[in-house]
Structures are given as C-alpha cells and as structure tokens.
Amino acid sequence: MPQLENSEVVRHVLQKLIDISSRKTTTGQAVSTMHDLIKNLERKYSFLKNVEIKDIRFLEMSEPVTVMSDINGIKLIEVGKALSDIIKAMNLRLGNEAGHFFIKELKNSIAEEYSTTIEEMGLDLGLMQLEFEVNKMAKEL
C-alpha cells in the first residue's frame, strides 16, 4: 500500500480527535479547543501554520480540519511528535470529560490504512494510553 501524505494523516487524526471530543463535550468546545491547541503549538512546530481548524456549525462546509499540502515536506518523525503533543494536550484540556480511555478510543477510531503511517511517525497510541493510565494512578497514590 502506498504511503499516505502527512496532510492526509494529520487531517484524519485531528478530525477523529474532534469527533471523539464532540461526543464528550460540545462540538463548539471541541473545535475551539483544537484550534487553540494548534495555535499554541505553532511556536514549537512551525509547520502547524498549515493546519486550519474552523467551526463549521454555521458554515457550508463538511469538515472543520483543513491541512495544506506544504506539511507533506516535513519529516514523519516531526509530524508524529506534533500529533503526540496535540493528543496529550487535548486529553488534558478535556480533563475528566475526555474519559479514562480517550486515547484508546482514538486508536480504535483511526482507519486501518492510517495505522502504518502513524506508527512510522513514531506515534504509538497504545503506549500513550498506558502512560496516561500509569501517570493517573501515580497521582492518585
């Protein structure tokens, strides 16, 4: 199977994050949170300026996430680090609303054809979920 473009993978993952978050909170809050996270992380990952998040509730658009093709020239590992930071930050921002298995739910909702590329990006969602659970248990002790 041919490798997917970074733009396709980023759009898919961010869309899934918004979809999952929208079920746990409001669509407006999920989109707003994602927009803020992307803007904040632009300082660390300048290529995130190629990602646009729009509140589509009042627009004639079907997808809130737009990713420009400029992101395709970025190394996979850098895109993976950015996605990892976005996922962790989204989980933290939503707090208890996200639920205990937020990352696992994300992993299960990502289409199979994206899984290989995500792994090549160094993004292990199973490990990320485990780290989250261990950190939560450590805080409770």
TARA-V781413 format. One record per run of one state. SS is the DSSP state (helix for helix, strand for strand, loop for the rest). FROM is the first residue (numbers start at 1). TO is the last residue. If there is no record, write none. Layout:
ss:SS from:FROM to:TO
ss:SS from:FROM to:TO
//
This chain:
ss:loop from:1 to:5
ss:helix from:6 to:24
ss:loop from:25 to:26
ss:helix from:27 to:41
ss:loop from:42 to:45
ss:helix from:46 to:50
ss:strand from:51 to:53
ss:loop from:54 to:64
ss:strand from:65 to:67
ss:loop from:68 to:68
ss:helix from:69 to:73
ss:loop from:74 to:75
ss:helix from:76 to:97
ss:loop from:98 to:101
ss:helix from:102 to:109
ss:loop from:110 to:111
ss:helix from:112 to:120
ss:loop from:121 to:124
ss:helix from:125 to:140
ss:loop from:141 to:141
//
